[in-house]
């Protein structure tokens, strides 16, 4: 899953607001500062479940399990016309996100909508709390 791609070279990059985080396993993630974009983003008011409500439902459960969605936001694609808005500058070049990055205001709502859509039958039947 390609989350980010390079679109420019480092010859034109002077100021960068991004950092590269390297994990213990040698993998790395480029993190951009998307606050300026968030200022112009129309808020997605999709409801996010509240923890007390979820715990109330779980208290009645007979069986419990959990799922860990590794890099969950990155499973959501980005519309083609939005990719150019998700460009970040790093000292080694200019990059753009091709998947939903962390740090976008609407990422949690978008992810919740995706989970509710995928598991709509399980949620409706009361088998699952997401």
C-alpha positions in Angstrom: 0.0 0.0 0.0 1.7 3.2 -1.2 0.8 5.9 1.3 3.1 8.6 -0.1 5.0 9.3 -3.3 7.8 11.6 -4.3 6.9 14.2 -6.9 9.7 16.7 -6.8 13.5 16.8 -6.3 15.5 18.3 -3.5 17.0 21.1 -5.6 13.9 23.4 -5.1 13.3 22.5 -1.4 14.5 25.2 0.9 12.1 25.2 3.9 10.7 22.0 5.2 8.1 21.4 8.0 8.3 17.6 7.9 10.2 15.1 9.9 11.1 11.5 9.2 10.4 9.1 12.1 12.3 5.8 12.1 11.1 2.9 14.2 13.2 0.3 15.9 12.5 -2.2 13.1 14.1 0.1 10.6 10.9 1.2 9.0 10.2 4.9 8.7 7.3 7.3 8.2 7.4 10.8 6.8 5.2 13.1 8.9 4.0 16.4 7.5 2.5 19.4 9.3 -1.0 19.6 7.8 -2.4 22.3 10.2 -2.6 24.9 7.5 -4.7 22.6 5.4 -7.0 21.8 8.3 -7.8 25.6 8.7 -9.5 25.4 5.2 -11.1 22.0 5.6 -14.9 21.8 6.0 -15.5 19.7 9.1 -17.0 16.3 8.7 -19.5 15.9 11.5 -19.9 12.1 11.3 -20.6 10.9 14.8 -17.7 9.2 16.6 -19.0 6.8 19.3 -18.4 8.0 22.9 -16.5 5.7 25.2 -19.2 5.5 28.0 -21.8 4.5 25.4 -19.5 1.7 24.0 -18.7 0.5 27.5 -22.3 0.3 28.4 -22.9 -1.9 25.4 -19.9 -4.0 26.2 -21.0 -4.6 29.8 -23.8 -6.8 28.4 -21.5 -8.8 26.2 -21.0 -12.5 26.6 -17.8 -12.6 24.5 -15.2 -10.0 23.8 -12.5 -9.6 21.2 -10.7 -6.8 19.7 -9.2 -5.9 16.3 -6.2 -3.7 15.8 -6.3 -1.8 12.5 -2.7 -1.1 11.9 -2.3 2.3 10.3 -6.1 2.5 10.0 -6.3 5.9 8.3 -4.0 4.8 5.6 -6.5 2.2 4.5 -8.7 5.1 3.2 -7.9 6.4 -0.3 -7.7 10.1 -1.2 -9.8 11.5 -4.0 -7.5 12.3 -7.0 -8.4 16.0 -6.9 -7.3 16.2 -3.2 -3.9 14.6 -3.6 -2.3 17.9 -4.7 -3.5 19.5 -1.5 -1.7 16.8 0.6 1.8 17.8 -0.5 4.6 18.0 2.1 8.1 19.3 1.8 11.0 17.4 3.2 14.7 18.2 2.7 15.0 15.3 0.2 12.1 16.4 -2.0 8.4 17.1 -2.3 6.0 14.3 -1.5 2.2 13.9 -1.7 0.0 11.5 0.2 -2.0 9.0 -1.8 -3.8 7.6 1.2 -5.5 9.4 4.1 -2.7 10.7 6.4 -2.7 11.1 10.1 -3.1 14.7 11.1 -6.1 15.6 8.8 -9.1 16.9 10.8 -11.6 14.7 9.1 -9.5 11.5 9.2 -11.2 10.1 12.4 -14.7 10.7 11.0 -13.8 9.2 7.6 -12.3 6.1 9.3 -15.4 5.7 11.5 -17.7 6.0 8.5 -15.6 3.3 6.8 -15.9 1.0 9.9 -19.6 1.6 10.2 -20.1 0.7 6.5 -18.0 -2.4 6.6 -19.6 -3.7 9.8 -23.1 -2.3 9.4 -24.8 -5.7 9.7 -22.8 -6.7 12.8 -23.5 -3.3 14.4 -27.2 -3.4 13.6 -27.6 -6.9 15.1 -25.7 -5.8 18.2 -22.8 -8.2 17.7 -20.2 -5.5 17.4 -19.3 -2.1 18.9 -16.9 0.0 16.8 
